[in-house]
Every structure is written in structure tokens, then in C-alpha cells.
Amino acid sequence: DIQMTQSPSSVSASVGDRVTITCRASQYISTWVAWYQQKPGQAPKLLIFGASNLQSGVPSRFSGSGSETEFTLTISSLQPEDFATYYCQQANSLYTFGQGTKVEVK
Amino acid sequence: QVQLQESGPGLVRPSETLSLTCSVSGASIKTNYWNWIRQPPGKGLEWIGYISRSGGTKYNPSLESRVTISVDASKNQLSLKLTSVTAADTAVYYCAGGVDWKLFSAWFDPWGQGTPVTVSS
């Protein structure tokens, strides 16, 4: 099984801040990574796929980078609607998710 | 616009079988991969399995012995059966479409709103 480890588990930030979340895979997965946003009581929403490709309709303040085993989701200027939990997901070998990172109000 | 809607009993007794349905609108169920994903209360996401365009299935090894995913093309519906449930199967269950990337169903979009299932006597 490929394990996905996210850090930090939570981050406190203010509107306008730059926020970076990291996901580490337990083995090489090339760029088979996606990022999702989940708000309370809602289903996850696909933000980034293939490590760095922005899903249609997602604001350009979201970006993804990385390859092999280290991946990053960056929110360049945090907006009020971005307070949520973010998950990474690998698709190199079946599918597994990271444990989530909660972006909270500072 | 593709929309998914899960339905099924919200309460299942221990040792019994959990049965859920996902109704798909806006697309033929034969044209995509379809997944089930669950989320225990306050926890992260766990992929359960998928059914492919050709009807082939793939399951999470941790659940494989208890899971069956099938399609009713006449109703454009996806179903999930999970046998011998325990309290550990209590979760919100989501159905989700597969997104192709490099000829492989890799990502999940769109998602249904999810349906909560509690396993309790």
C-alpha cells in the first residue's frame, strides 16, 4: 500500500496569507497526485490533478507542484471561502488519501 | 452537468449487509468509471472500489472480501453492498465519477452529496 502523509495536520491563517500544505508519498508515484477541498457537511471537490493541473473552474490562487514523493498545494492569497480541510490523493497504485489538513482562522 | 445522488438506509444492524444506491443523471453510467468512497465521522477518506465502463470491478484490498459494486444500466444506477458490517463501517458513503488521465481513471469528480450510515443495534 502507498501511504500519503500530509503536513501540517492543521494550520491557522488569516485572509490574504500564503498557505502551503505538503504531502509525502511512501514510495515513488511520479505525478499521480490530486488535491481536494472539503467544507463541513459537503463532499470533497477536486482542485488539482496530475500534481500541478488546475481543475476547470478552480481559482488560480490554488496551485500544485512536486513529483516523485513530495508534493505541495499552495494557496497564494487565502480567501474567506478557502477555510476548509484539504486532502491529497495518489492514483499510482489503486487510490489512497492523506489524512487531511485543516485550514483554520487565525 | 453530471449529478450523483446516493440513497439507502441510514441505520444497519451489526453483521447485516449495507446496501446503497447511487443515481446518476446527466451521463450514461456505461461511459465512465464509478467509485464508492467513505468517510468515518471526523476522519479521512477511504476508497472502497470502482466499476469500470466494461463492468469490471476493483476493490480496496482491506474490504475486498465483503464488497460488491454493480451497475443497473436500465436505471442508470450504481450500487454498493457491504456484508458483515460492524461499527467500524459507520461513515458517510459517497459515490463519485472517475476522471481519466493518461488513459487511466485516476481522480474523483463529480461527487454525490454523501449518505450517512450508522451501524448499531
Interface residues (C-beta under 8 A of the other chain):
Chain A: D1 W32 A34 Y36 Q42 A43 P44 K45 L46 F49 G50 Q55 Y87 Q89 A91 L94 Y95 T96 F97 G98 Q99 G100
Chain B: N35 G44 L45 E46 W47 K58 N60 P61 Y94 A96 V99 W101 F104 A106 W107 F108 D109 W111 G112 Q113 G114
